[in-house]
């Protein structure tokens, strides 16, 4: 396994289940990284049993824009 890789949230769980992932939480604690400005809901996606296993990267929210007038006109 590589020392470091970029992985999506479900892949993080897969690496954990395979027993090949070290929690990034240990590095955060060792370096005293201040993650207080990170979004708690996003962090929860990458945490397993209370430990952060991946740093959220390019997390985004799905949005929908629409023209309300055209939508009403279309019925």
PDB file with one MODEL, atoms N, CA, C and O in Angstrom:
MODEL        1
ATOM      1  N   UNK A   1       0.847  -1.188   0.000  1.00  0.00           N
ATOM      2  CA  UNK A   1       0.000   0.000   0.000  1.00  0.00           C
ATOM      3  C   UNK A   1       0.888   1.246   0.000  1.00  0.00           C
ATOM      4  O   UNK A   1       1.978   1.250   0.571  1.00  0.00           O
ATOM      5  N   UNK A   2       0.397   2.299  -0.652  1.00  0.00           N
ATOM      6  CA  UNK A   2       1.134   3.569  -0.616  1.00  0.00           C
ATOM      7  C   UNK A   2       1.077   4.179   0.782  1.00  0.00           C
ATOM      8  O   UNK A   2       0.216   3.837   1.592  1.00  0.00           O
ATOM      9  N   UNK A   3       2.003   5.077   1.042  1.00  0.00           N
ATOM     10  CA  UNK A   3       2.030   5.756   2.338  1.00  0.00           C
ATOM     11  C   UNK A   3       0.890   6.751   2.473  1.00  0.00           C
ATOM     12  O   UNK A   3       0.398   6.993   3.576  1.00  0.00           O
ATOM     13  N   UNK A   4       0.472   7.327   1.360  1.00  0.00           N
ATOM     14  CA  UNK A   4      -0.573   8.345   1.379  1.00  0.00           C
ATOM     15  C   UNK A   4      -1.337   8.271   0.065  1.00  0.00           C
ATOM     16  O   UNK A   4      -0.738   8.116  -1.000  1.00  0.00           O
ATOM     17  N   UNK A   5      -2.663   8.381   0.139  1.00  0.00           N
ATOM     18  CA  UNK A   5      -3.452   8.377  -1.081  1.00  0.00           C
ATOM     19  C   UNK A   5      -4.701   9.207  -0.905  1.00  0.00           C
ATOM     20  O   UNK A   5      -5.168   9.435   0.210  1.00  0.00           O
ATOM     21  N   UNK A   6      -5.235   9.658  -2.034  1.00  0.00           N
ATOM     22  CA  UNK A   6      -6.478  10.425  -2.056  1.00  0.00           C
ATOM     23  C   UNK A   6      -7.602   9.436  -2.326  1.00  0.00           C
ATOM     24  O   UNK A   6      -7.563   8.696  -3.310  1.00  0.00           O
ATOM     25  N   UNK A   7      -8.604   9.423  -1.452  1.00  0.00           N
ATOM     26  CA  UNK A   7      -9.653   8.425  -1.527  1.00  0.00           C
ATOM     27  C   UNK A   7     -10.984   9.044  -1.160  1.00  0.00           C
ATOM     28  O   UNK A   7     -11.040   9.945  -0.323  1.00  0.00           O
ATOM     29  N   UNK A   8     -12.039   8.581  -1.766  1.00  0.00           N
ATOM     30  CA  UNK A   8     -13.380   9.061  -1.465  1.00  0.00           C
ATOM     31  C   UNK A   8     -13.877   8.423  -0.157  1.00  0.00           C
ATOM     32  O   UNK A   8     -13.242   7.508   0.368  1.00  0.00           O
ATOM     33  N   UNK A   9     -14.998   8.901   0.358  1.00  0.00           N
ATOM     34  CA  UNK A   9     -15.459   8.479   1.686  1.00  0.00           C
ATOM     35  C   UNK A   9     -15.731   6.977   1.786  1.00  0.00           C
ATOM     36  O   UNK A   9     -15.356   6.364   2.786  1.00  0.00           O
ATOM     37  N   UNK A  10     -16.366   6.366   0.791  1.00  0.00           N
ATOM     38  CA  UNK A  10     -16.630   4.929   0.857  1.00  0.00           C
ATOM     39  C   UNK A  10     -15.348   4.116   0.720  1.00  0.00           C
ATOM     40  O   UNK A  10     -15.233   3.034   1.298  1.00  0.00           O
ATOM     41  N   UNK A  11     -14.396   4.625  -0.033  1.00  0.00           N
ATOM     42  CA  UNK A  11     -13.100   3.961  -0.145  1.00  0.00           C
ATOM     43  C   UNK A  11     -12.350   3.974   1.170  1.00  0.00           C
ATOM     44  O   UNK A  11     -11.615   3.038   1.483  1.00  0.00           O
ATOM     45  N   UNK A  12     -12.537   5.036   1.941  1.00  0.00           N
ATOM     46  CA  UNK A  12     -11.919   5.117   3.260  1.00  0.00           C
ATOM     47  C   UNK A  12     -12.411   3.965   4.128  1.00  0.00           C
ATOM     48  O   UNK A  12     -11.620   3.307   4.803  1.00  0.00           O
ATOM     49  N   UNK A  13     -13.705   3.727   4.107  1.00  0.00           N
ATOM     50  CA  UNK A  13     -14.271   2.624   4.887  1.00  0.00           C
ATOM     51  C   UNK A  13     -13.725   1.282   4.405  1.00  0.00           C
ATOM     52  O   UNK A  13     -13.443   0.396   5.211  1.00  0.00           O
ATOM     53  N   UNK A  14     -13.578   1.136   3.094  1.00  0.00           N
ATOM     54  CA  UNK A  14     -13.052  -0.113   2.536  1.00  0.00           C
ATOM     55  C   UNK A  14     -11.621  -0.360   3.019  1.00  0.00           C
ATOM     56  O   UNK A  14     -11.283  -1.482   3.396  1.00  0.00           O
ATOM     57  N   UNK A  15     -10.786   0.666   3.011  1.00  0.00           N
ATOM     58  CA  UNK A  15      -9.412   0.523   3.489  1.00  0.00           C
ATOM     59  C   UNK A  15      -9.384   0.169   4.979  1.00  0.00           C
ATOM     60  O   UNK A  15      -8.551  -0.620   5.425  1.00  0.00           O
ATOM     61  N   UNK A  16     -10.303   0.764   5.736  1.00  0.00           N
ATOM     62  CA  UNK A  16     -10.421   0.446   7.165  1.00  0.00           C
ATOM     63  C   UNK A  16     -10.806  -1.022   7.348  1.00  0.00           C
ATOM     64  O   UNK A  16     -10.200  -1.734   8.149  1.00  0.00           O
ATOM     65  N   UNK A  17     -11.816  -1.468   6.601  1.00  0.00           N
ATOM     66  CA  UNK A  17     -12.271  -2.851   6.714  1.00  0.00           C
ATOM     67  C   UNK A  17     -11.185  -3.851   6.324  1.00  0.00           C
ATOM     68  O   UNK A  17     -11.125  -4.949   6.876  1.00  0.00           O
ATOM     69  N   UNK A  18     -10.333  -3.478   5.383  1.00  0.00           N
ATOM     70  CA  UNK A  18      -9.230  -4.349   4.976  1.00  0.00           C
ATOM     71  C   UNK A  18      -8.072  -4.331   5.968  1.00  0.00           C
ATOM     72  O   UNK A  18      -7.150  -5.142   5.878  1.00  0.00           O
ATOM     73  N   UNK A  19      -8.130  -3.394   6.916  1.00  0.00           N
ATOM     74  CA  UNK A  19      -7.079  -3.300   7.935  1.00  0.00           C
ATOM     75  C   UNK A  19      -5.790  -2.675   7.426  1.00  0.00           C
ATOM     76  O   UNK A  19      -4.721  -2.923   7.983  1.00  0.00           O
ATOM     77  N   UNK A  20      -5.876  -1.868   6.375  1.00  0.00           N
ATOM     78  CA  UNK A  20      -4.677  -1.268   5.801  1.00  0.00           C
ATOM     79  C   UNK A  20      -4.627   0.252   5.981  1.00  0.00           C
ATOM     80  O   UNK A  20      -3.726   0.905   5.456  1.00  0.00           O
ATOM     81  N   UNK A  21      -5.574   0.810   6.706  1.00  0.00           N
ATOM     82  CA  UNK A  21      -5.629   2.268   6.875  1.00  0.00           C
ATOM     83  C   UNK A  21      -5.232   2.652   8.293  1.00  0.00           C
ATOM     84  O   UNK A  21      -5.696   2.061   9.268  1.00  0.00           O
ATOM     85  N   UNK A  22      -4.372   3.644   8.386  1.00  0.00           N
ATOM     86  CA  UNK A  22      -4.041   4.238   9.687  1.00  0.00           C
ATOM     87  C   UNK A  22      -4.869   5.505   9.815  1.00  0.00           C
ATOM     88  O   UNK A  22      -5.004   6.250   8.845  1.00  0.00           O
ATOM     89  N   UNK A  23      -5.422   5.762  10.983  1.00  0.00           N
ATOM     90  CA  UNK A  23      -6.245   6.971  11.124  1.00  0.00           C
ATOM     91  C   UNK A  23      -5.389   8.233  11.015  1.00  0.00           C
ATOM     92  O   UNK A  23      -4.341   8.346  11.650  1.00  0.00           O
ATOM     93  N   UNK A  24      -5.850   9.165  10.211  1.00  0.00           N
ATOM     94  CA  UNK A  24      -5.156  10.445  10.109  1.00  0.00           C
ATOM     95  C   UNK A  24      -5.255  11.200  11.439  1.00  0.00           C
ATOM     96  O   UNK A  24      -4.490  12.129  11.701  1.00  0.00           O
ATOM     97  N   UNK A  25      -6.208  10.782  12.265  1.00  0.00           N
ATOM     98  CA  UNK A  25      -6.375  11.389  13.587  1.00  0.00           C
ATOM     99  C   UNK A  25      -5.077  11.324  14.398  1.00  0.00           C
ATOM    100  O   UNK A  25      -4.766  12.252  15.145  1.00  0.00           O
ATOM    101  N   UNK A  26      -4.322  10.237  14.252  1.00  0.00           N
ATOM    102  CA  UNK A  26      -3.065  10.114  15.008  1.00  0.00           C
ATOM    103  C   UNK A  26      -2.064  11.181  14.563  1.00  0.00           C
ATOM    104  O   UNK A  26      -1.308  11.695  15.388  1.00  0.00           O
ATOM    105  N   UNK A  27      -2.046  11.520  13.278  1.00  0.00           N
ATOM    106  CA  UNK A  27      -1.148  12.565  12.781  1.00  0.00           C
ATOM    107  C   UNK A  27      -1.632  13.948  13.219  1.00  0.00           C
ATOM    108  O   UNK A  27      -0.831  14.820  13.556  1.00  0.00           O
ATOM    109  N   UNK A  28      -2.937  14.130  13.208  1.00  0.00           N
ATOM    110  CA  UNK A  28      -3.520  15.394  13.662  1.00  0.00           C
ATOM    111  C   UNK A  28      -3.167  15.636  15.125  1.00  0.00           C
ATOM    112  O   UNK A  28      -2.758  16.733  15.505  1.00  0.00           O
ATOM    113  N   UNK A  29      -3.330  14.598  15.937  1.00  0.00           N
ATOM    114  CA  UNK A  29      -3.020  14.726  17.361  1.00  0.00           C
ATOM    115  C   UNK A  29      -1.531  14.986  17.588  1.00  0.00           C
ATOM    116  O   UNK A  29      -1.159  15.835  18.397  1.00  0.00           O
ATOM    117  N   UNK A  30      -0.685  14.253  16.872  1.00  0.00           N
ATOM    118  CA  UNK A  30       0.763  14.401  17.042  1.00  0.00           C
ATOM    119  C   UNK A  30       1.236  15.797  16.647  1.00  0.00           C
ATOM    120  O   UNK A  30       2.091  16.378  17.317  1.00  0.00           O
ATOM    121  N   UNK A  31       0.683  16.333  15.564  1.00  0.00           N
ATOM    122  CA  UNK A  31       1.099  17.649  15.074  1.00  0.00           C
ATOM    123  C   UNK A  31       0.310  18.791  15.715  1.00  0.00           C
ATOM    124  O   UNK A  31       0.577  19.964  15.453  1.00  0.00           O
ATOM    125  N   UNK A  32      -0.650  18.444  16.544  1.00  0.00           N
ATOM    126  CA  UNK A  32      -1.517  19.435  17.199  1.00  0.00           C
ATOM    127  C   UNK A  32      -2.205  20.332  16.171  1.00  0.00           C
ATOM    128  O   UNK A  32      -2.309  21.544  16.358  1.00  0.00           O
ATOM    129  N   UNK A  33      -2.673  19.718  15.084  1.00  0.00           N
ATOM    130  CA  UNK A  33      -3.376  20.434  14.027  1.00  0.00           C
ATOM    131  C   UNK A  33      -4.718  20.924  14.548  1.00  0.00           C
ATOM    132  O   UNK A  33      -5.467  20.161  15.159  1.00  0.00           O
ATOM    133  N   UNK A  34      -5.021  22.187  14.310  1.00  0.00           N
ATOM    134  CA  UNK A  34      -6.295  22.760  14.743  1.00  0.00           C
ATOM    135  C   UNK A  34      -7.321  22.596  13.627  1.00  0.00           C
ATOM    136  O   UNK A  34      -7.307  23.338  12.644  1.00  0.00           O
ATOM    137  N   UNK A  35      -8.195  21.634  13.784  1.00  0.00           N
ATOM    138  CA  UNK A  35      -9.236  21.387  12.797  1.00  0.00           C
ATOM    139  C   UNK A  35     -10.577  21.966  13.196  1.00  0.00           C
ATOM    140  O   UNK A  35     -11.610  21.551  12.671  1.00  0.00           O
ATOM    141  N   UNK A  36     -10.578  22.919  14.116  1.00  0.00           N
ATOM    142  CA  UNK A  36     -11.831  23.464  14.629  1.00  0.00           C
ATOM    143  C   UNK A  36     -12.643  24.199  13.559  1.00  0.00           C
ATOM    144  O   UNK A  36     -13.849  24.387  13.719  1.00  0.00           O
ATOM    145  N   UNK A  37     -11.994  24.612  12.478  1.00  0.00           N
ATOM    146  CA  UNK A  37     -12.728  25.316  11.426  1.00  0.00           C
ATOM    147  C   UNK A  37     -13.255  24.360  10.346  1.00  0.00           C
ATOM    148  O   UNK A  37     -13.847  24.809   9.365  1.00  0.00           O
ATOM    149  N   UNK A  38     -13.048  23.063  10.517  1.00  0.00           N
ATOM    150  CA  UNK A  38     -13.550  22.084   9.561  1.00  0.00           C
ATOM    151  C   UNK A  38     -14.999  21.726   9.886  1.00  0.00           C
ATOM    152  O   UNK A  38     -15.377  21.647  11.055  1.00  0.00           O
ATOM    153  N   UNK A  39     -15.791  21.517   8.870  1.00  0.00           N
ATOM    154  CA  UNK A  39     -17.222  21.239   9.013  1.00  0.00           C
ATOM    155  C   UNK A  39     -17.452  19.890   9.703  1.00  0.00           C
ATOM    156  O   UNK A  39     -17.031  18.858   9.180  1.00  0.00           O
ATOM    157  N   UNK A  40     -18.109  19.878  10.864  1.00  0.00           N
ATOM    158  CA  UNK A  40     -18.326  18.636  11.614  1.00  0.00           C
ATOM    159  C   UNK A  40     -19.065  17.547  10.830  1.00  0.00           C
ATOM    160  O   UNK A  40     -18.736  16.368  10.954  1.00  0.00           O
ATOM    161  N   UNK A  41     -20.053  17.931  10.030  1.00  0.00           N
ATOM    162  CA  UNK A  41     -20.797  16.922   9.261  1.00  0.00           C
ATOM    163  C   UNK A  41     -19.922  16.249   8.209  1.00  0.00           C
ATOM    164  O   UNK A  41     -20.063  15.054   7.951  1.00  0.00           O
ATOM    165  N   UNK A  42     -19.026  17.010   7.609  1.00  0.00           N
ATOM    166  CA  UNK A  42     -18.096  16.436   6.629  1.00  0.00           C
ATOM    167  C   UNK A  42     -17.102  15.525   7.346  1.00  0.00           C
ATOM    168  O   UNK A  42     -16.810  14.428   6.869  1.00  0.00           O
ATOM    169  N   UNK A  43     -16.587  15.970   8.477  1.00  0.00           N
ATOM    170  CA  UNK A  43     -15.646  15.145   9.235  1.00  0.00           C
ATOM    171  C   UNK A  43     -16.277  13.815   9.632  1.00  0.00           C
ATOM    172  O   UNK A  43     -15.603  12.785   9.650  1.00  0.00           O
ATOM    173  N   UNK A  44     -17.557  13.839   9.946  1.00  0.00           N
ATOM    174  CA  UNK A  44     -18.252  12.611  10.356  1.00  0.00           C
ATOM    175  C   UNK A  44     -18.267  11.577   9.231  1.00  0.00           C
ATOM    176  O   UNK A  44     -18.245  10.376   9.500  1.00  0.00           O
ATOM    177  N   UNK A  45     -18.303  12.024   7.979  1.00  0.00           N
ATOM    178  CA  UNK A  45     -18.293  11.097   6.842  1.00  0.00           C
ATOM    179  C   UNK A  45     -16.986  10.330   6.749  1.00  0.00           C
ATOM    180  O   UNK A  45     -16.962   9.204   6.252  1.00  0.00           O
ATOM    181  N   UNK A  46     -15.913  10.918   7.215  1.00  0.00           N
ATOM    182  CA  UNK A  46     -14.587  10.329   7.092  1.00  0.00           C
ATOM    183  C   UNK A  46     -14.072   9.770   8.415  1.00  0.00           C
ATOM    184  O   UNK A  46     -12.897   9.422   8.528  1.00  0.00           O
ATOM    185  N   UNK A  47     -14.942   9.684   9.408  1.00  0.00           N
ATOM    186  CA  UNK A  47     -14.569   9.161  10.724  1.00  0.00           C
ATOM    187  C   UNK A  47     -15.166   7.781  10.940  1.00  0.00           C
ATOM    188  O   UNK A  47     -16.281   7.491  10.506  1.00  0.00           O
ATOM    189  N   UNK A  48     -14.405   6.941  11.615  1.00  0.00           N
ATOM    190  CA  UNK A  48     -14.852   5.594  11.963  1.00  0.00           C
ATOM    191  C   UNK A  48     -14.539   5.386  13.429  1.00  0.00           C
ATOM    192  O   UNK A  48     -13.403   5.570  13.866  1.00  0.00           O
ATOM    193  N   UNK A  49     -15.551   5.004  14.185  1.00  0.00           N
ATOM    194  CA  UNK A  49     -15.410   4.774  15.626  1.00  0.00           C
ATOM    195  C   UNK A  49     -14.745   5.958  16.329  1.00  0.00           C
ATOM    196  O   UNK A  49     -13.887   5.785  17.194  1.00  0.00           O
ATOM    197  N   UNK A  50     -15.166   7.171  15.933  1.00  0.00           N
ATOM    198  CA  UNK A  50     -14.701   8.385  16.602  1.00  0.00           C
ATOM    199  C   UNK A  50     -13.337   8.884  16.187  1.00  0.00           C
ATOM    200  O   UNK A  50     -12.848   9.869  16.741  1.00  0.00           O
ATOM    201  N   UNK A  51     -12.699   8.220  15.211  1.00  0.00           N
ATOM    202  CA  UNK A  51     -11.385   8.661  14.740  1.00  0.00           C
ATOM    203  C   UNK A  51     -11.488   9.047  13.275  1.00  0.00           C
ATOM    204  O   UNK A  51     -12.135   8.366  12.479  1.00  0.00           O
ATOM    205  N   UNK A  52     -10.837  10.152  12.934  1.00  0.00           N
ATOM    206  CA  UNK A  52     -10.817  10.613  11.552  1.00  0.00           C
ATOM    207  C   UNK A  52      -9.807   9.771  10.775  1.00  0.00           C
ATOM    208  O   UNK A  52      -8.631   9.717  11.136  1.00  0.00           O
ATOM    209  N   UNK A  53     -10.263   9.116   9.712  1.00  0.00           N
ATOM    210  CA  UNK A  53      -9.395   8.266   8.907  1.00  0.00           C
ATOM    211  C   UNK A  53      -8.938   8.930   7.613  1.00  0.00           C
ATOM    212  O   UNK A  53      -7.938   8.509   7.031  1.00  0.00           O
ATOM    213  N   UNK A  54      -9.633   9.937   7.160  1.00  0.00           N
ATOM    214  CA  UNK A  54      -9.258  10.669   5.943  1.00  0.00           C
ATOM    215  C   UNK A  54      -9.527  12.145   6.155  1.00  0.00           C
ATOM    216  O   UNK A  54     -10.468  12.528   6.849  1.00  0.00           O
ATOM    217  N   UNK A  55      -8.681  12.970   5.543  1.00  0.00           N
ATOM    218  CA  UNK A  55      -8.947  14.405   5.552  1.00  0.00           C
ATOM    219  C   UNK A  55      -9.922  14.701   4.426  1.00  0.00           C
ATOM    220  O   UNK A  55      -9.685  14.303   3.286  1.00  0.00           O
ATOM    221  N   UNK A  56     -11.001  15.383   4.723  1.00  0.00           N
ATOM    222  CA  UNK A  56     -11.936  15.747   3.661  1.00  0.00           C
ATOM    223  C   UNK A  56     -11.226  16.597   2.604  1.00  0.00           C
ATOM    224  O   UNK A  56     -10.544  17.570   2.927  1.00  0.00           O
ATOM    225  N   UNK A  57     -11.397  16.217   1.356  1.00  0.00           N
ATOM    226  CA  UNK A  57     -10.789  16.939   0.250  1.00  0.00           C
ATOM    227  C   UNK A  57     -11.820  17.049  -0.855  1.00  0.00           C
ATOM    228  O   UNK A  57     -12.413  16.052  -1.265  1.00  0.00           O
ATOM    229  N   UNK A  58     -12.023  18.219  -1.317  1.00  0.00           N
ATOM    230  CA  UNK A  58     -12.992  18.545  -2.366  1.00  0.00           C
ATOM    231  C   UNK A  58     -14.397  18.044  -2.049  1.00  0.00           C
ATOM    232  O   UNK A  58     -15.109  17.580  -2.939  1.00  0.00           O
ATOM    233  N   UNK A  59     -14.790  18.135  -0.798  1.00  0.00           N
ATOM    234  CA  UNK A  59     -16.161  17.810  -0.415  1.00  0.00           C
ATOM    235  C   UNK A  59     -17.070  18.916  -0.928  1.00  0.00           C
ATOM    236  O   UNK A  59     -16.721  20.094  -0.858  1.00  0.00           O
ATOM    237  N   UNK A  60     -18.215  18.546  -1.433  1.00  0.00           N
ATOM    238  CA  UNK A  60     -19.113  19.551  -1.982  1.00  0.00           C
ATOM    239  C   UNK A  60     -20.556  19.201  -1.659  1.00  0.00           C
ATOM    240  O   UNK A  60     -20.875  18.064  -1.310  1.00  0.00           O
ATOM    241  N   UNK A  61     -21.393  20.166  -1.778  1.00  0.00           N
ATOM    242  CA  UNK A  61     -22.819  19.962  -1.578  1.00  0.00           C
ATOM    243  C   UNK A  61     -23.544  20.056  -2.907  1.00  0.00           C
ATOM    244  O   UNK A  61     -23.254  20.923  -3.731  1.00  0.00           O
ATOM    245  N   UNK A  62     -24.470  19.172  -3.098  1.00  0.00           N
ATOM    246  CA  UNK A  62     -25.250  19.185  -4.328  1.00  0.00           C
ATOM    247  C   UNK A  62     -26.295  20.286  -4.227  1.00  0.00           C
ATOM    248  O   UNK A  62     -26.973  20.417  -3.207  1.00  0.00           O
ATOM    249  N   UNK A  63     -26.424  21.079  -5.291  1.00  0.00           N
ATOM    250  CA  UNK A  63     -27.390  22.180  -5.295  1.00  0.00           C
ATOM    251  C   UNK A  63     -28.218  22.118  -6.569  1.00  0.00           C
ATOM    252  O   UNK A  63     -27.764  21.615  -7.597  1.00  0.00           O
ATOM    253  N   UNK A  64     -29.407  22.623  -6.490  1.00  0.00           N
ATOM    254  CA  UNK A  64     -30.282  22.696  -7.653  1.00  0.00           C
ATOM    255  C   UNK A  64     -30.745  24.135  -7.804  1.00  0.00           C
ATOM    256  O   UNK A  64     -31.295  24.719  -6.870  1.00  0.00           O
ATOM    257  N   UNK A  65     -30.522  24.703  -8.979  1.00  0.00           N
ATOM    258  CA  UNK A  65     -31.021  26.027  -9.318  1.00  0.00           C
ATOM    259  C   UNK A  65     -32.103  25.856 -10.361  1.00  0.00           C
ATOM    260  O   UNK A  65     -31.975  25.029 -11.264  1.00  0.00           O
ATOM    261  N   UNK A  66     -33.163  26.628 -10.245  1.00  0.00           N
ATOM    262  CA  UNK A  66     -34.211  26.562 -11.255  1.00  0.00           C
ATOM    263  C   UNK A  66     -34.885  27.915 -11.365  1.00  0.00           C
ATOM    264  O   UNK A  66     -34.812  28.744 -10.458  1.00  0.00           O
ATOM    265  N   UNK A  67     -35.548  28.120 -12.505  1.00  0.00           N
ATOM    266  CA  UNK A  67     -36.281  29.356 -12.760  1.00  0.00           C
ATOM    267  C   UNK A  67     -37.714  29.110 -12.263  1.00  0.00           C
ATOM    268  O   UNK A  67     -38.480  28.389 -12.903  1.00  0.00           O
ATOM    269  N   UNK A  68     -38.062  29.699 -11.144  1.00  0.00           N
ATOM    270  CA  UNK A  68     -39.363  29.467 -10.524  1.00  0.00           C
ATOM    271  C   UNK A  68     -40.521  29.868 -11.440  1.00  0.00           C
ATOM    272  O   UNK A  68     -41.548  29.190 -11.465  1.00  0.00           O
ATOM    273  N   UNK A  69     -40.369  30.961 -12.190  1.00  0.00           N
ATOM    274  CA  UNK A  69     -41.438  31.399 -13.090  1.00  0.00           C
ATOM    275  C   UNK A  69     -41.658  30.376 -14.208  1.00  0.00           C
ATOM    276  O   UNK A  69     -42.796  30.014 -14.507  1.00  0.00           O
ATOM    277  N   UNK A  70     -40.590  29.922 -14.809  1.00  0.00           N
ATOM    278  CA  UNK A  70     -40.688  28.932 -15.890  1.00  0.00           C
ATOM    279  C   UNK A  70     -41.236  27.610 -15.341  1.00  0.00           C
ATOM    280  O   UNK A  70     -41.997  26.922 -16.020  1.00  0.00           O
ATOM    281  N   UNK A  71     -40.857  27.270 -14.143  1.00  0.00           N
ATOM    282  CA  UNK A  71     -41.326  26.037 -13.514  1.00  0.00           C
ATOM    283  C   UNK A  71     -42.854  26.091 -13.304  1.00  0.00           C
ATOM    284  O   UNK A  71     -43.568  25.133 -13.598  1.00  0.00           O
ATOM    285  N   UNK A  72     -43.327  27.227 -12.791  1.00  0.00           N
ATOM    286  CA  UNK A  72     -44.780  27.404 -12.595  1.00  0.00           C
ATOM    287  C   UNK A  72     -45.517  27.385 -13.935  1.00  0.00           C
ATOM    288  O   UNK A  72     -46.573  26.763 -14.054  1.00  0.00           O
ATOM    289  N   UNK A  73     -44.969  28.057 -14.933  1.00  0.00           N
ATOM    290  CA  UNK A  73     -45.587  28.120 -16.255  1.00  0.00           C
ATOM    291  C   UNK A  73     -45.718  26.725 -16.886  1.00  0.00           C
ATOM    292  O   UNK A  73     -46.678  26.449 -17.606  1.00  0.00           O
ATOM    293  N   UNK A  74     -44.767  25.875 -16.612  1.00  0.00           N
ATOM    294  CA  UNK A  74     -44.762  24.514 -17.167  1.00  0.00           C
ATOM    295  C   UNK A  74     -45.743  23.618 -16.425  1.00  0.00           C
ATOM    296  O   UNK A  74     -46.047  22.511 -16.870  1.00  0.00           O
ATOM    297  N   UNK A  75     -46.230  24.098 -15.303  1.00  0.00           N
ATOM    298  CA  UNK A  75     -47.205  23.315 -14.539  1.00  0.00           C
ATOM    299  C   UNK A  75     -46.560  22.369 -13.592  1.00  0.00           C
ATOM    300  O   UNK A  75     -47.251  21.641 -12.879  1.00  0.00           O
TER     301      UNK A  75
ENDMDL
END
